[in-house]
Structures are given as structure tokens and as C-alpha cells.
Amino acid sequence: MKVNGKQSWAVSPSDVVYHFGTSGLSVAAATAVTHPLDVLKVRLQMQLVGQKGPLTGMGRLFLQTFKNEGPRFLYLGLAPALTRSVLYGGLRLGLYEPSKYAFNWAFGSTNIFAKIASAGFGGAIATALTNPVEVLKVRLQMNPHLSKGGPTGELRRMISEEGVKALWKGVGPAMARAATLTASQLATYDETKRILIRLTSLEEGFNLHLITVAGMASTLITAPVDMIKTRLMLQKESKRMGSYKNGFHCAYQVMLTEGPKGLYKGSLATFARLGPQTTITFILCEKLRELTGLNAI
């Protein structure tokens, strides 16, 4: 881990707290800002389950839901979303540097492939550990009536009726999505920064961080995997939805009954959310790392 510009393997407990804490807080802040788009994404992903037909656009769905449920619907599931963000964000970003340095120690290199593998590993592990909170968040976002008992009440009901294994529904696609997304975000961000510093007059700071994030392309492959993950997590909550055996079976059924476009339901909301969330996360994380004496990512 780098602390105050130096490579250090013997770090204090406070350095570890700063390392994971800055990551978790930055992701939580970005989540709080973009949460309404996440709610819309989940609602869009569950449209016309098992049926082909015209989809309601994001704008129309927002107006319809706002009229029926009020502004409160935009922040359904916020408590578990923030809880997950602190844990998931802290692990997802926090594991990146140690993994990258482990690659350097083992293979003597931190090239782009090592960065992709390190970021993918962090994203997958973070998602596997926090999947129960993600399941809870998605359920609350989809059904406003569940929130009356609060996250704790819904958690008890889910375990009582569906068993503990329900907390890990959709964990496979969730890990695949997180690994792909984290690899594309972190590895691209890290490598792009190094290239810009080497080829331009830019130095570590706000301008470099903003330009680097703004140039990142959203990963198209994560949209279908995210939709499959949501369907698996909500199986018990939708009477129209058949029983999906796993992620591949879910993808097959969606293709069969809803067509290829079915895999991209909610993709506009996903991309609309991804840009601001990524920008806020990296810029805030870099600033917090600077304030706590840690080097930039």
C-alpha cells in the first residue's frame, strides 16, 4: 500500500481504515445521488416479464410511478443501498491496490492485464460478500409495500419464507457483472491516468481525475448481466415470472419470450446512472485519499 508517496507493506491500522474507508464513503456518496435512477432501472428491468410488447420509456415510467406512489418511491431501498455501498465500495476499490501489488510481487509487473485481473477480483469478492444486502435493496425498490416493515422486517420475512439461501439469489450474475464493471472502470481509470501523465503536462489533481473519468466508456456487456441478476433476485416477488434455474436459464427464457431487446431493459437508466456515479466516486475518493495522506489510485 502506498502511504504518503512511499511503498509500505507494514501499515498501521489507521492506514487500513483510511484505505477502505475512503473507498466506501465515496461510493456511498455517489449512490445517494444516483439512487433514483437505480430504482427506475429495477422497475424497467421487470417490465412485461415473460411477454413481448412495447416497453414504457424511462420518462413515462417516472411520471406514472411518481403519480401513483409519490416522490418517496425514488428512495425506496436507500438504507440497504447505502449499507451495501460502504461495504461493497470499500472492498471493491480497497482490494484493487493490494491485489495489484500482489501481482507485482509475484510476476514483477503491473501491466494492464494485471490491473484488469486485480479489479475484477476485487469486484467479484465484494459482490459475493454483500449480495444479501443487494437482494434486500432490489426487493424494497420493486415493492413499496415491503418497506412498511423496514429493511429488518423484510430480511426476517425473506429468511423465514425462502430460507437463508435466498440471500444469495443471483450471486453468480452479480459477481460477473461486478468483475466486468470494476475491471473496466478501475483498470481503465488507472491506466488512462498513467498515459495522460506521461504524454501530457497534467499532474495528479482534479483536472486529471475529471478528464480521465469523462473519457471512460460504459461497458455494454454489463446491462444484460445486471438485468438477469435483478430477475433472479426478484423471483418470489413477481407472480408473472417463471422459475429461473440459473443465470443462463434466465437469459434463455428472456430471449425466448421477450426477444433480444429484453436483455437490455433498463439499460438507459443503467448508463444514465453509471456516468455520474463513476465520476463522483473517483473524484471524491481521490480527494479523500489526499486528505488522509494516501497516494492517488
C-alpha positions in Angstrom: 0.0 0.0 0.0 1.3 3.5 -0.8 1.2 5.9 2.1 2.5 9.5 1.7 4.2 8.6 -1.6 6.1 5.6 -0.3 5.5 1.9 -0.8 4.8 0.2 2.5 3.8 -3.3 3.4 3.8 -2.6 7.2 0.9 -0.2 7.6 -0.8 0.9 10.7 -4.5 0.1 11.5 -5.4 3.7 10.8 -3.9 3.4 7.3 -6.1 0.3 6.6 -9.2 2.2 7.9 -8.4 5.2 5.7 -7.7 2.9 2.7 -11.1 1.1 2.8 -13.0 3.9 4.4 -12.3 6.5 1.7 -13.4 3.9 -0.9 -16.6 3.1 0.9 -17.6 6.7 1.7 -17.0 7.8 -1.9 -19.2 5.0 -3.3 -21.9 5.7 -0.7 -22.0 9.4 -1.6 -22.3 8.6 -5.3 -25.0 6.0 -4.5 -27.1 8.6 -2.6 -27.0 11.0 -5.5 -27.9 8.4 -8.2 -30.2 6.1 -6.2 -33.4 7.4 -8.0 -32.0 6.1 -11.3 -31.3 2.8 -9.7 -34.9 2.4 -8.6 -36.1 3.3 -12.2 -33.6 0.8 -13.6 -35.0 -2.1 -11.5 -38.6 -1.1 -12.4 -37.7 -1.0 -16.1 -35.9 -4.4 -15.9 -39.1 -6.0 -14.6 -41.4 -4.7 -17.3 -43.6 -7.2 -19.2 -41.9 -10.2 -17.6 -42.2 -13.1 -20.0 -44.0 -11.1 -22.6 -43.2 -9.3 -25.8 -44.6 -5.9 -26.2 -43.8 -2.2 -26.3 -41.9 -1.0 -23.3 -42.6 2.1 -21.2 -39.8 4.6 -21.5 -37.8 5.8 -18.6 -39.5 9.3 -18.6 -43.0 7.9 -18.8 -42.4 5.3 -16.1 -41.0 8.0 -13.9 -44.2 10.1 -14.3 -46.5 7.2 -13.9 -44.8 5.9 -10.7 -44.4 9.4 -9.3 -48.1 10.0 -9.7 -49.1 6.6 -8.2 -46.5 6.4 -5.4 -45.3 9.9 -4.8 -41.7 11.2 -4.6 -41.0 8.7 -1.9 -40.6 5.9 -4.5 -37.3 7.5 -5.7 -35.6 6.5 -2.5 -37.1 3.1 -1.8 -34.4 0.7 -0.6 -32.0 3.6 0.2 -30.9 2.3 3.6 -29.7 -1.1 2.3 -28.2 0.6 -0.8 -26.1 2.9 1.4 -25.1 0.0 3.7 -24.1 -2.1 0.7 -22.2 0.9 -0.8 -20.0 1.3 2.2 -19.2 -2.4 2.4 -19.1 -3.1 -1.3 -17.4 0.1 -2.3 -14.8 -0.2 0.4 -13.9 -3.8 -0.7 -14.3 -3.2 -4.4 -11.9 -0.3 -4.6 -10.0 -1.2 -1.5 -8.9 -4.6 -2.7 -7.6 -3.2 -6.0 -4.3 -1.8 -4.8 -3.3 -4.8 -2.6 -4.2 -7.2 -5.5 -2.2 -5.1 -7.9 0.9 -5.1 -5.6 0.5 -8.8 -5.2 0.7 -9.3 -8.9 3.8 -7.1 -9.0 5.4 -9.1 -6.2 4.6 -12.4 -7.9 5.2 -11.6 -11.5 7.2 -8.4 -11.4 4.6 -6.4 -13.4 1.5 -4.3 -13.0 0.6 -4.0 -16.7 -2.9 -3.5 -18.0 -3.7 -7.2 -17.7 -2.7 -7.3 -14.0 -4.8 -4.3 -13.4 -7.8 -5.9 -15.1 -7.4 -9.1 -13.1 -6.9 -7.2 -9.8 -10.0 -5.0 -10.4 -12.1 -8.0 -11.5 -11.1 -9.9 -8.4 -12.0 -7.1 -6.0 -15.4 -6.6 -7.7 -16.3 -10.3 -7.6 -15.3 -10.8 -3.9 -17.0 -7.6 -2.8 -20.3 -8.6 -4.5 -20.2 -12.2 -3.2 -19.9 -10.9 0.4 -22.6 -8.1 0.1 -25.1 -10.0 -2.1 -27.7 -10.3 0.8 -27.9 -6.5 1.1 -28.3 -6.2 -2.7 -31.2 -8.7 -2.7 -32.9 -6.7 0.1 -32.4 -3.4 -1.7 -33.8 -4.7 -5.0 -36.9 -6.2 -3.3 -37.6 -2.9 -1.5 -37.2 -0.9 -4.7 -39.6 -3.1 -6.6 -42.4 -3.3 -4.0 -43.1 -0.1 -2.0 -45.4 -2.1 0.4 -42.5 -4.1 1.7 -40.8 -1.0 3.1 -43.5 -0.6 5.8 -41.8 -3.3 7.9 -38.4 -1.7 7.2 -35.3 -3.5 5.8 -35.0 -5.6 9.0 -38.6 -6.8 8.8 -38.2 -7.7 5.1 -35.0 -9.5 5.9 -36.7 -11.6 8.5 -39.6 -12.4 6.3 -37.3 -13.4 3.4 -35.3 -15.8 5.6 -38.4 -17.2 7.2 -40.3 -17.9 3.9 -37.5 -18.6 1.5 -34.6 -19.7 3.6 -31.1 -18.3 4.1 -30.1 -19.3 0.5 -32.5 -16.6 -0.8 -29.9 -14.0 0.4 -27.6 -15.2 -2.3 -30.0 -15.3 -5.2 -28.4 -14.0 -8.4 -25.0 -14.0 -6.9 -23.4 -15.6 -10.0 -24.5 -12.9 -12.5 -23.9 -10.3 -9.8 -20.3 -11.4 -9.4 -19.8 -11.5 -13.2 -21.3 -8.0 -13.6 -19.2 -6.6 -10.7 -16.0 -8.1 -12.0 -16.6 -6.8 -15.5 -17.7 -3.4 -14.4 -14.9 -2.9 -11.8 -12.3 -4.2 -14.3 -13.5 -1.7 -17.0 -13.7 1.2 -14.6 -10.7 0.8 -12.3 -8.2 -0.6 -14.8 -9.2 1.9 -17.5 -9.0 4.8 -15.0 -5.7 3.7 -13.6 -4.0 3.1 -17.0 -5.5 6.2 -18.6 -4.1 8.4 -15.8 -0.7 6.9 -16.2 -0.8 7.5 -20.0 -2.0 11.1 -19.6 0.6 11.9 -17.0 3.3 10.5 -19.3 2.2 12.2 -22.5 0.8 15.5 -21.3 1.6 18.2 -18.8 -1.3 17.0 -16.5 -0.4 16.1 -12.9 -2.4 14.3 -10.2 -5.3 16.5 -9.3 -9.0 17.4 -10.0 -8.5 18.2 -13.7 -6.7 14.9 -14.4 -9.3 12.9 -12.5 -12.2 14.6 -14.2 -10.8 14.2 -17.7 -9.9 10.5 -17.1 -13.4 9.6 -15.8 -15.2 11.6 -18.6 -13.3 9.6 -21.2 -14.3 6.2 -19.9 -16.9 4.3 -22.0 -19.7 2.4 -20.3 -19.4 -1.3 -20.7 -22.3 -2.6 -22.8 -22.0 -6.2 -21.6 -22.9 -5.3 -18.0 -26.5 -4.3 -18.9 -27.8 -7.8 -19.8 -26.0 -9.4 -16.8 -27.4 -6.7 -14.5 -31.0 -7.4 -15.8 -30.5 -11.2 -15.2 -29.2 -10.5 -11.7 -32.3 -8.4 -10.9 -34.7 -11.1 -12.3 -33.1 -13.8 -10.2 -33.2 -11.7 -7.0 -36.9 -10.9 -7.6 -38.2 -14.3 -8.5 -40.5 -14.6 -5.4 -41.7 -11.0 -5.8 -43.2 -11.4 -9.4 -46.2 -13.7 -9.9 -45.7 -13.3 -13.7 -42.2 -14.6 -13.6 -41.4 -18.3 -14.1 -38.8 -20.2 -12.2 -35.3 -19.5 -13.4 -32.8 -22.3 -12.6 -29.7 -20.1 -13.0 -28.4 -17.1 -14.9 -28.0 -19.0 -18.2 -31.6 -20.3 -18.0 -32.8 -16.8 -17.2 -31.1 -15.4 -20.2 -32.5 -18.1 -22.5 -36.1 -17.6 -21.2 -35.8 -13.8 -21.6 -34.5 -14.3 -25.2 -37.3 -16.8 -25.9 -40.2 -14.9 -24.5 -39.2 -11.3 -24.7 -36.7 -11.2 -27.5 -33.1 -9.9 -27.6 -34.2 -6.5 -26.5 -35.5 -8.0 -23.3 -31.8 -8.4 -22.1 -31.4 -4.6 -22.3 -34.4 -3.5 -20.3 -33.4 -0.7 -18.1 -30.1 -0.1 -19.9 -30.8 3.6 -20.5 -31.2 4.1 -16.7 -28.1 2.0 -16.1 -26.0 4.1 -18.4 -27.5 7.4 -17.2 -26.6 6.3 -13.6 -23.2 4.9 -14.4 -21.7 8.1 -15.7 -22.4 10.4 -12.7 -21.8 7.6 -10.2 -18.4 6.8 -11.6 -17.4 10.5 -11.8 -18.5 11.2 -8.2 -16.9 8.0 -6.9 -13.4 8.5 -8.3 -13.2 12.3 -7.8 -14.4 12.1 -4.2 -12.2 9.0 -3.5 -9.1 10.7 -4.8 -9.8 13.8 -2.7 -10.4 11.8 0.5 -7.2 9.8 -0.2 -5.3 13.1 -0.5 -6.8 14.4 2.8 -5.9 11.2 4.7 -2.3 11.1 3.3 -2.8 8.2 0.9 -1.5 8.3 -2.7 -3.8 8.6 -5.6 -5.2 5.4 -7.1 
